[in-house]
Amino acid sequence: MKTTLQIEGIALELRRYPLQKNETLQAWDAADEYLIEHIEATDLESGAHILIMNDGFGALSCWASLKGYQVTAVNDSLLSQQSIQHNLNKNALSHVQCLSSLDTLPDDVDLVVMKLPKNNRLLIWQLQQIAQLERAQLTTITGAKTKDIHTSTLKLFEKHLGSTHTSLAKKKARLVFCNKEKSLNILPPATTSFDVPDYQLCLANHANVFSSESLDIAAYLMLQHMPHDESIKHIIDLGCGNGVLAIQAAKLNPQARVTAVDESHMAIASASLNLSTHGIEPTRTHCLVNNCLDDFAPESADVVMCNPPFHQLQAVTDHIAWQMFCDAQRVLEPKGRIVVIGNRHLGYHTKLKRLFGNAQVIASNRKFVIVEAYK
């Protein structure tokens, strides 16, 4: 695995965070390199203000800081924000202003540099944010894998921002150039919502929330097999998304505190809103943007529920699931339990049995399985 990005006469030491002992993935891709090479070849003045959106591990932010630009980095992912800060520190670079995906963008930017998000709803939200900026002449340069840039993607840029064209492909990456021609005085509503009639729920969702237009089938299966016991004092919904499991856990366990945790700012904003609108007392709930269960006290929860992701940004990986399981083992009280749902092929039963010494399948369908393990 390469840890040194060498490009245009510069060298940056970059790592993916959280650090993994046997990491095989590097902290930048060909789209990062293409963006840097292109901007290096322009006449952008030193000290110009660059707005960088969706910088996964800090390659773009570190490069821009090294070149002396003023940098504002916008991410929905806490892990991406932590990666940027760790890599800035590692390279002894100056401060970068980090904003969340829900923050208001600065108006004085000279250039917008974006990594294409996986989610089109997030892309539209960000294009609308750019359209609201006061500066009339503003260029957005977006980098992505060639296979991820479709005709429909380019139409979104043109619809929400302005005239758009692409570069030639290079190392299976391509750039999208968009000139700001449209303006918005007021942003559209930040959330959309959908109903779950079987459980009398109406769930609000910010743009980057997983399955933001309907209840995913894994969550639906989990709702049918939720822990409920009068002895439960504290339940953690780890990777909570819009908070649907936290809401049902709170309803079934009125004596318990419920903590909703996610590394997405938009997920936590959605969960907080949904818990409130469904009448769950705020004294019983806590919604937290966090890297898994970092800084949670040992033996402080009775139940941890989770539907682990099997990717980080664009890369398929199981290290987040493993971190979730290890953190849960530490945070659970003796005889506490973890309840996990996932695709059958991911083998969570084996992982939990290795860590907890036991694991039982409590429900399944053709695609998903729910596994429970006790500490």
Buried (B, 14 or more C-beta within 10 A) or exposed (E): EEEEBEBEEBEBEBBBBBEBEEBEBBBBBBBBBBBBEBBBEEEBEEEBBBBBBBBBBBBBBBBBBBBEBBBBBBBBBBBBBBBBBBBBEBBEBEEBBBBBBBEEBBEEBBBBBBBBBEBBBBBBBBBBBBBBBEEEEBBBBBBBBBEBBEEEBBEBBBEBBBEBEBBEBBEEBBBBBBBBBBEBEEEEEBBBBBEBEEBEBEBBBBBBBBBBEEBBEBBBBBBEEBBBEEEBBBBBBBBBBBBBBBBBBBBBBEEBBBBBBBBBBBBBBBBBBBBBBBEBEEEBBBBBBBBBBEEBEEEBBBBBBBBBBBEBBBEEBBBBBBBBBBBBBBBBBEEBBBBBBBEBEBBBBEBBBEBBEEBEEEBBEEEBBBBBBBB
